[in-house]
Amino acid sequence: MPVFLDTREDGFEAGFRAMLAAKREDAADVGEAVTGIIAEVRSRGDAALCDLTARFDRLDLAPEGLRFSTEEIAAQVARVSAEDRAALALAAERIRAYHARQMPEDASWTDPEGATLGWRWSAVSAAGLYVPGGQAAYPSSVLMNAVPARVAGVERLVICVPTPGGVINPLVLLAAQLSGVDEIYRIGGAQAIAAMAYGTETIAPVDKITGPGNAYVAAAKRQVFGRVGIDMIAGPSEVLVIADGEQNPDWLAWDLLAQAEHDADAQSILITTDPAMAREVALAVERIIPTLDRAAIAGASWRDYGTIITVRDLDEAARLSDRIAPEHLELCVADPEALAAKCRHAGAIFLGAHTPEAVGDYVSGPNHVLPTARSARFSSGLSVMDFLKRTTMARLTPGALAAIGPAAVRLAASEGLQAHGASVQARLGTLNERPNG
């Protein structure tokens, strides 16, 4: 049974805090094992990748077989139906169009003292994209990672996807093809992260790694951070649905279960102003679960982490939403825009009853790689900005240096940095003897 809470009842605050504090992911310490895997890949390169792939994915490979060949990709892509191809192409185009609007502009201006200042944006040279593998691999995740990287201008994109027993989802390779990626390796786990971060004889290192994975992948991303950039450490998926009393309870139940079927550790929360709606949705969820192909997973998620909260009004719902800071926030109310204005912390917001979160996983356009575990309080979803870096620019004329340089000399002296001050003072003393620069 899910947890039922009501803000009118004594004990609500304790129950709500317990829900926020609940740990929804495997607590097993994998850090030591990951450290060993990374060290093995760094010291033995391709040989380590082949050994680890045989051990974890039951797949024997030689170094030359680590990468999917052009012929293999073409053969797998040919298996995709026309209908699936069209759907994936539509998703790719919508994701591309949305992210193209995120591209920032360079800037340059001259201030009153005569200093020319500004910044420019440039893409990282190479990015590595991790994709969970096997038949459960998600082609949509390929698009959500690779398309923004291409839009940002990343020249080299690398995908690592495990193929347990040699099984690959052809849609993953098609998604890579549609995104302009042709460097695809059949490796996974911490060893894939290590290979992309440090490189091997076959795989050249990248500058940034993005994409979700299991506990080993997450731990590896933590350990290689600094050597390369990473996007985020993703936890189990979550959705918060805020609904008034005029909604269709079956629709809301499906929305909650769309998250629950991801993972037994996923969390689905309903906040409603209508106690009758709370009861109807709970009954609908229980009725639907046995009909799902992933009933065991969705059932465990709903049983262990499902929550229904009844509130006095939508203002109270918005305050609770900000404390939850959900990955996905659905606003199934009469005026979703007005309510959204009161919700500050959320990875993505879905406005209105006809905007289910599930459409955002595939074709609406915004990215579905989002902050989890309340990290929407301080972070954002994946975007072109994750593949760009900003370089600041400054050019001072002699007059500009004369105007602001003495302050720099003074501040350098206050910090005890003699050469800093001398570097500026030397120029201030000889401005008339040097060419403009």
C-alpha positions in Angstrom: 0.0 0.0 0.0 1.2 3.5 -0.7 1.6 6.1 2.0 -1.4 8.3 2.6 -0.8 11.8 4.1 -3.2 14.7 4.9 -1.9 18.1 5.8 -4.9 18.6 8.1 -3.9 15.7 10.3 -1.5 15.5 13.2 1.7 13.8 12.3 1.7 15.0 8.7 5.0 16.9 9.0 6.8 13.8 10.5 5.3 11.6 7.8 6.3 14.0 5.0 9.9 14.4 6.3 10.1 10.6 6.5 9.1 10.4 2.8 11.7 13.0 1.8 14.4 11.1 3.8 13.6 7.7 2.4 16.6 6.2 0.6 15.4 4.7 -2.7 18.6 3.3 -4.2 20.9 0.3 -3.5 23.0 1.2 -0.5 25.7 -1.4 -1.4 29.2 0.1 -1.4 30.5 -0.4 -4.9 33.2 2.2 -4.7 36.1 -0.2 -3.9 35.1 -2.5 -6.8 34.8 0.4 -9.2 38.2 1.7 -8.1 39.7 -1.7 -9.1 37.9 -1.7 -12.4 39.2 1.7 -13.3 42.7 0.8 -12.3 42.6 -2.3 -14.4 41.4 -0.4 -17.5 44.0 2.2 -17.0 46.8 -0.3 -16.8 45.7 -3.0 -19.3 43.6 -1.0 -21.8 41.8 -3.1 -24.4 42.7 -6.4 -22.8 41.0 -5.3 -19.6 37.9 -4.3 -21.5 37.7 -7.6 -23.2 38.2 -9.6 -20.0 35.6 -7.4 -18.1 33.1 -7.7 -20.9 33.4 -11.5 -20.9 32.9 -11.5 -17.1 30.0 -9.2 -16.8 28.2 -9.3 -20.2 29.0 -13.0 -21.2 30.4 -11.8 -24.4 33.9 -12.8 -25.8 35.5 -10.0 -27.8 38.9 -9.3 -29.3 40.0 -5.6 -29.3 39.0 -5.2 -32.9 35.5 -6.3 -32.0 34.9 -3.6 -29.3 33.6 -1.2 -31.9 30.5 -1.7 -34.0 31.5 -1.8 -37.6 29.7 0.3 -40.2 28.3 -2.9 -41.7 27.0 -4.2 -38.4 25.2 -0.9 -37.7 23.7 -1.0 -41.2 22.5 -4.5 -40.8 20.9 -3.8 -37.4 19.3 -0.6 -38.5 17.7 -2.4 -41.5 15.7 -4.5 -39.0 13.8 -1.5 -37.7 10.3 -1.1 -39.0 9.2 1.9 -41.0 6.8 2.9 -38.2 9.5 2.8 -35.5 11.9 4.6 -37.8 9.4 7.4 -38.4 8.6 7.8 -34.7 12.3 8.0 -33.8 13.0 10.5 -36.6 10.1 12.7 -35.4 11.5 12.6 -31.9 15.0 13.4 -33.1 13.8 16.4 -35.1 11.7 17.8 -32.2 14.6 17.4 -29.8 17.0 19.0 -32.2 14.7 22.0 -32.8 14.1 22.6 -29.1 17.8 22.4 -28.2 18.8 24.7 -31.1 16.9 27.5 -29.3 19.1 27.0 -26.2 22.3 28.0 -28.0 23.8 31.1 -26.3 25.4 34.0 -28.2 28.9 35.4 -27.9 29.1 39.0 -26.6 31.5 41.9 -26.7 31.3 45.5 -25.6 33.5 48.4 -24.6 32.9 49.9 -21.2 33.3 53.6 -20.2 37.0 53.2 -19.3 37.8 51.9 -22.8 38.2 48.2 -21.9 36.7 45.8 -24.4 35.1 42.8 -22.6 33.0 39.8 -23.4 32.8 36.1 -23.8 32.7 33.4 -26.4 31.2 30.0 -26.3 32.8 26.8 -27.7 31.9 23.2 -27.6 33.9 20.5 -25.9 36.0 18.6 -28.5 34.7 15.1 -27.6 31.9 13.7 -25.5 31.2 10.2 -24.3 27.6 9.1 -24.0 26.7 6.1 -21.8 23.6 4.1 -22.7 22.3 1.2 -20.6 22.2 -1.9 -22.8 20.5 -5.1 -23.8 16.9 -5.2 -25.0 16.0 -2.8 -22.2 18.2 -0.1 -23.8 16.4 3.2 -24.4 16.9 4.7 -27.9 15.2 7.9 -26.5 18.2 8.4 -24.1 20.6 8.2 -27.1 18.7 11.1 -28.7 18.5 13.1 -25.5 22.2 12.9 -25.0 23.6 12.9 -28.6 21.4 15.5 -30.2 22.2 18.3 -27.8 25.8 17.5 -28.1 25.7 17.8 -31.9 23.7 21.0 -31.7 26.3 22.4 -29.4 29.0 21.6 -32.0 30.8 18.7 -30.4 33.0 17.2 -33.1 33.5 13.7 -31.8 30.7 11.7 -30.1 31.4 8.3 -28.5 28.6 5.9 -27.4 29.2 3.0 -25.0 26.4 0.5 -24.7 26.7 -3.0 -23.1 25.4 -5.9 -25.1 24.8 -8.7 -22.7 25.1 -12.0 -24.5 25.7 -10.0 -27.7 22.1 -8.6 -27.7 21.7 -5.0 -29.0 18.5 -3.1 -29.5 18.5 -2.0 -33.2 16.7 1.2 -32.3 19.7 2.3 -30.2 21.9 2.1 -33.3 19.3 3.9 -35.4 19.1 6.6 -32.8 22.8 7.0 -32.9 22.7 7.2 -36.7 20.0 9.8 -36.6 22.1 11.8 -34.1 25.2 11.7 -36.3 27.1 9.3 -34.1 29.2 6.5 -35.7 31.7 5.6 -33.0 29.8 3.0 -30.9 31.4 0.5 -28.6 29.8 -2.6 -27.1 31.0 -2.2 -23.6 29.3 -1.1 -20.4 29.6 -0.6 -16.7 32.4 1.1 -14.8 34.9 -0.2 -17.4 33.1 1.9 -20.2 33.4 5.0 -18.1 37.0 4.3 -17.4 37.7 3.8 -21.1 36.1 7.0 -22.1 37.8 9.0 -19.4 41.4 7.6 -19.7 41.4 6.0 -23.2 42.7 2.7 -24.4 44.5 1.5 -27.5 41.2 1.5 -29.3 39.1 4.2 -27.6 40.5 7.7 -27.5 39.6 9.6 -24.3 36.8 12.2 -24.3 36.3 15.5 -22.4 32.9 15.0 -20.9 30.7 11.9 -20.1 26.9 12.0 -19.9 24.2 9.5 -19.6 22.5 7.3 -16.9 23.6 3.9 -15.6 23.5 1.6 -12.6 25.3 2.0 -9.3 28.7 1.0 -10.8 28.3 3.5 -13.6 27.4 6.3 -11.1 30.3 5.5 -8.9 32.7 5.4 -11.8 31.4 8.8 -13.0 32.1 10.2 -9.5 35.6 8.8 -9.5 36.6 10.1 -13.0 35.2 13.5 -12.4 38.0 16.0 -12.7 39.8 14.0 -15.3 36.7 14.6 -17.4 33.4 16.5 -16.9 30.2 14.7 -16.1 26.6 15.7 -16.4 25.1 14.5 -13.1 24.7 11.5 -10.8 21.2 10.2 -11.6 19.1 8.3 -9.1 15.8 6.5 -9.4 13.1 8.2 -11.5 10.3 10.2 -9.8 7.1 12.0 -10.7 4.9 14.4 -8.7 1.4 14.9 -10.0 -0.7 17.8 -8.6 -4.3 17.5 -9.4 -7.6 19.2 -8.6 -10.9 17.4 -8.3 -11.9 17.8 -11.9 -9.4 15.3 -13.4 -9.8 11.8 -14.8 -8.6 9.4 -12.1 -7.6 6.8 -14.6 -5.3 9.3 -16.5 -3.6 10.2 -13.2 -3.2 6.5 -12.3 -1.5 5.8 -15.6 0.8 8.8 -15.1 1.9 7.5 -11.7 2.5 4.0 -13.1 4.5 5.4 -16.0 7.2 6.2 -13.5 6.7 3.2 -11.3 7.3 0.8 -14.2 10.8 2.2 -14.7 12.3 0.7 -11.6 11.3 -0.8 -8.3 13.1 2.2 -6.7 11.1 4.8 -8.7 8.7 7.0 -6.8 5.3 8.3 -7.8 3.5 10.9 -5.7 0.0 12.4 -6.0 -0.9 15.7 -4.3 -4.6 16.6 -4.6 -7.0 19.0 -3.0 -9.9 16.5 -3.3 -10.0 13.5 -0.9 -12.4 11.7 -3.2 -10.0 12.1 -6.1 -7.2 10.6 -3.8 -9.3 7.5 -3.2 -10.3 7.1 -6.8 -6.8 7.3 -8.1 -5.5 4.8 -5.5 -8.2 2.4 -6.6 -7.4 2.9 -10.2 -3.7 2.2 -9.6 -4.5 -1.0 -7.8 -6.8 -2.1 -10.7 -4.3 -1.3 -13.4 -1.1 -2.8 -11.9 -2.0 -6.5 -12.6 -2.5 -5.7 -16.2 1.0 -4.3 -16.8 3.8 -6.3 -18.4 6.1 -4.9 -15.7 3.6 -5.4 -13.0 6.1 -6.8 -10.5 8.4 -3.7 -10.9 5.5 -1.2 -10.9 3.8 -2.9 -8.0 7.0 -2.9 -5.8 7.6 0.8 -6.6 4.0 1.8 -5.7 4.0 -0.4 -2.6 7.3 0.8 -1.2 7.4 4.4 -2.4 4.0 5.5 -3.7 2.5 8.4 -1.8 -0.8 10.2 -1.9 -1.1 13.6 -0.1 -4.3 15.5 0.4 -3.9 19.3 0.9 -6.1 22.2 1.7 -5.5 24.2 -1.5 -3.1 24.5 -4.5 -0.9 27.1 -2.7 -0.2 24.4 -0.1 0.5 21.9 -2.9 3.0 24.3 -4.5 4.9 24.7 -1.2 5.1 21.0 -0.7 6.2 20.5 -4.3 9.2 22.9 -3.8 10.2 20.8 -0.7 10.1 17.7 -2.8 11.9 19.4 -5.8 10.7 16.6 -8.1 12.4 15.4 -11.3 9.0 15.5 -13.1 6.2 17.7 -12.1 2.7 17.3 -13.7 0.2 20.1 -13.0 -3.2 18.6 -13.8 -5.3 21.6 -12.7 -7.6 24.2 -14.3 -4.9 26.9 -14.5 -1.5 25.1 -14.7 0.4 28.2 -15.7 -0.7 30.1 -12.6 0.3 27.1 -10.4 3.6 26.7 -12.3 4.5 30.3 -11.4 4.4 29.2 -7.7 6.6 26.1 -8.2 10.3 27.0 -8.2 12.1 23.7 -7.9 11.4 21.0 -10.5 13.5 19.3 -13.2 10.7 19.6 -15.8 7.1 20.8 -15.6 4.2 19.4 -17.6 1.3 21.8 -17.9 -2.3 20.6 -18.1 -4.2 17.3 -18.3 -3.2 16.7 -21.9 0.6 16.9 -21.2 1.5 13.6 -19.6 5.1 13.2 -18.5 5.5 10.2 -20.8 5.3 12.4 -23.9 8.3 14.3 -22.5 10.3 11.1 -22.4 10.1 10.9 -26.2 8.8 13.6 -28.5 7.8 16.9 -26.9 11.3 18.3 -27.3 12.8 19.2 -23.8 15.4 16.9 -22.5 14.4 13.9 -20.3 17.8 13.7 -18.6 16.8 15.5 -15.4 18.0 16.0 -11.8 16.6 13.5 -9.3 16.6 13.0 -5.5 15.7 16.6 -4.8 18.7 17.9 -6.7 16.4 20.1 -8.8 16.8 22.6 -5.9 20.2 23.4 -7.3 20.7 21.8 -10.8 19.1 21.6 -14.2 18.3 19.0 -16.8 20.7 18.2 -19.6 21.0 20.8 -22.4 23.4 22.2 -25.0 25.0 24.1 -22.1 26.4 20.8 -20.8 28.5 20.5 -23.9 29.6 24.1 -24.1 32.2 26.1 -22.2 32.4 29.9 -21.8 35.7 31.7 -22.3 35.9 35.3 -21.1 37.7 37.9 -23.2 39.3 41.2 -22.3 41.3 43.9 -24.1 42.6 47.1 -22.4 43.8 50.2 -24.1 46.5 52.2 -22.5 43.8 54.6 -21.3 41.8 51.8 -19.8 44.8 50.4 -18.0 45.6 53.8 -16.6 42.0 54.1 -15.4 41.6 50.8 -13.6 45.2 49.5 -13.2 46.0 51.4 -10.0 43.2 49.7 -8.2 44.6 46.3 -9.2 48.1 47.4 -7.9 46.5 48.3 -4.6 44.6 45.1 -4.3 47.6 43.0 -5.1 49.6 44.7 -2.4 46.7 44.1 0.1 47.0 40.4 -0.7 50.8 40.3 -0.5 51.3 39.3 -4.1 54.2 41.5 -5.2 54.6 40.2 -8.8 50.9 40.7 -9.4 51.2 44.4 -8.6 54.5 44.8 -10.4 53.0 43.3 -13.6 50.5 46.1 -13.7 52.7 48.9 -12.3 55.4 48.2 -14.9 53.0 49.0 -17.6 51.5 52.0 -15.9 55.0 53.5 -15.6 55.9 53.1 -19.3 52.6 53.6 -21.1 54.0 56.4 -23.3 57.0 54.3 -24.3 55.1 51.2 -25.6 53.0 50.7 -28.7 49.3 50.4 -28.2 48.3 46.8 -27.4 
